[in-house]
Amino acid sequence: MFIAPGSIVHTDEAREYNQISAYFDHRRINHSVAYSAKGGFSTNWAESFFARMRRSEFGVHHSIAGPYLAAYAAENSWREDNRRVPNGEQFLSIAAAGLHHPVSRQWKGYWQRRKAA
């Protein structure tokens, strides 16, 4: 994961985020007190996205391999961004992208690769 310099990072109160404050403008929300903090920021969007990622693993993909996690996240992000676009337009967009791009070196034959033991 990469965070652009100068970003404002919003997190919950988990200790794992303590070190972020040294590098970024870090704002926390205590969910035992409120769902959003003064200033209107919250972590609800991120939590909702992660919940949909977990659900897609069971309902769509059935398994998400670690090396491909970023690609699955990108797909779910695309689905989120285009959720209000009609299915026909989504199909045409995907088909056009596939026809105008070269063969993917990442995905070409991935199902034929030998799995690590």
C-alpha positions as CSV (number, residue, x, y, z in Angstrom):
1,M,0.0,0.0,0.0
2,F,1.2,3.5,-0.8
3,I,0.2,6.7,0.8
4,A,0.9,9.9,-1.1
5,P,3.0,12.5,0.8
6,G,0.9,15.1,2.4
7,S,-2.1,12.8,2.8
8,I,-4.4,12.9,5.7
9,V,-4.8,9.4,7.1
10,H,-8.0,8.4,9.0
11,T,-7.9,5.3,11.2
12,D,-9.7,3.9,14.2
13,E,-8.0,3.6,17.7
14,A,-6.1,0.4,17.0
15,R,-2.5,0.4,18.3
16,E,-1.2,-0.8,14.9
17,Y,-1.6,2.7,13.5
18,N,0.5,4.5,16.1
19,Q,3.6,4.8,13.8
20,I,1.6,6.5,11.1
21,S,1.5,9.7,13.1
22,A,5.2,10.2,12.6
23,Y,4.9,10.4,8.9
24,F,1.4,11.8,8.1
25,D,-1.4,14.0,9.4
26,H,-3.1,11.2,11.3
27,R,-6.7,11.5,12.6
28,R,-8.4,8.8,14.7
29,I,-11.9,7.9,15.4
30,N,-13.0,6.1,18.6
31,H,-15.8,3.9,17.5
32,S,-16.9,3.2,21.1
33,V,-17.8,6.9,21.3
34,A,-19.0,7.8,17.8
35,Y,-19.1,6.6,14.2
36,S,-17.7,9.9,12.9
37,A,-15.5,12.6,14.5
38,K,-15.8,16.3,14.6
39,G,-15.0,17.5,11.2
40,G,-17.1,14.8,9.6
41,F,-14.5,12.2,8.9
42,S,-15.0,8.5,9.5
43,T,-13.6,5.1,8.5
44,N,-17.0,3.7,7.5
45,W,-16.2,3.8,3.7
46,A,-13.0,1.8,4.2
47,E,-14.7,-0.7,6.5
48,S,-17.5,-1.2,4.0
49,F,-15.0,-1.8,1.2
50,F,-13.2,-4.4,3.2
51,A,-16.5,-6.1,4.1
52,R,-17.3,-6.3,0.4
53,M,-13.8,-7.7,-0.3
54,R,-14.4,-10.5,2.2
55,R,-17.8,-11.2,0.8
56,S,-16.5,-11.3,-2.8
57,E,-13.9,-13.9,-1.7
58,F,-16.7,-16.3,-0.7
59,G,-19.4,-15.3,-3.1
60,V,-17.5,-14.5,-6.3
61,H,-13.9,-15.7,-6.3
62,H,-14.1,-18.6,-3.7
63,S,-10.4,-18.0,-2.9
64,I,-8.0,-15.1,-3.1
65,A,-4.3,-15.9,-3.4
66,G,-1.9,-13.5,-1.7
67,P,0.1,-12.6,-4.8
68,Y,-3.1,-11.5,-6.6
69,L,-4.7,-9.5,-3.7
70,A,-3.9,-6.1,-5.3
71,A,-5.6,-7.2,-8.5
72,Y,-8.7,-8.4,-6.7
73,A,-8.8,-5.2,-4.7
74,A,-8.5,-3.2,-8.0
75,E,-11.4,-5.2,-9.4
76,N,-13.6,-4.6,-6.4
77,S,-12.7,-0.9,-6.6
78,W,-13.8,-0.8,-10.2
79,R,-17.0,-2.5,-9.3
80,E,-17.6,0.0,-6.6
81,D,-16.9,3.0,-8.9
82,N,-19.2,1.6,-11.6
83,R,-22.0,0.2,-9.5
84,R,-24.5,2.6,-11.0
85,V,-23.5,2.2,-14.6
86,P,-25.9,-0.1,-16.5
87,N,-24.6,-3.7,-17.0
88,G,-24.5,-3.3,-20.8
89,E,-22.3,-0.2,-20.5
90,Q,-20.0,-2.0,-18.1
91,F,-19.7,-4.9,-20.5
92,L,-18.8,-2.6,-23.4
93,S,-16.2,-0.8,-21.3
94,I,-14.5,-4.0,-20.2
95,A,-14.6,-5.4,-23.8
96,A,-13.1,-2.2,-25.2
97,A,-10.4,-2.2,-22.6
98,G,-9.5,-5.8,-23.4
99,L,-9.4,-5.2,-27.1
100,H,-7.2,-2.1,-26.8
101,H,-4.5,-3.4,-24.4
102,P,-1.7,-5.8,-25.1
103,V,-1.6,-9.3,-23.5
104,S,-1.2,-9.1,-19.8
105,R,2.0,-10.7,-18.6
106,Q,0.6,-10.9,-15.1
107,W,-2.5,-12.8,-16.0
108,K,-1.5,-14.8,-19.1
109,G,-1.7,-18.4,-18.2
110,Y,-1.8,-17.8,-14.4
111,W,-4.0,-20.9,-13.9
112,Q,-1.3,-23.1,-15.5
113,R,1.5,-21.9,-13.2
114,R,2.8,-24.4,-10.7
115,K,1.7,-23.7,-7.2
116,A,4.4,-23.4,-4.5
117,A,4.4,-26.3,-2.1
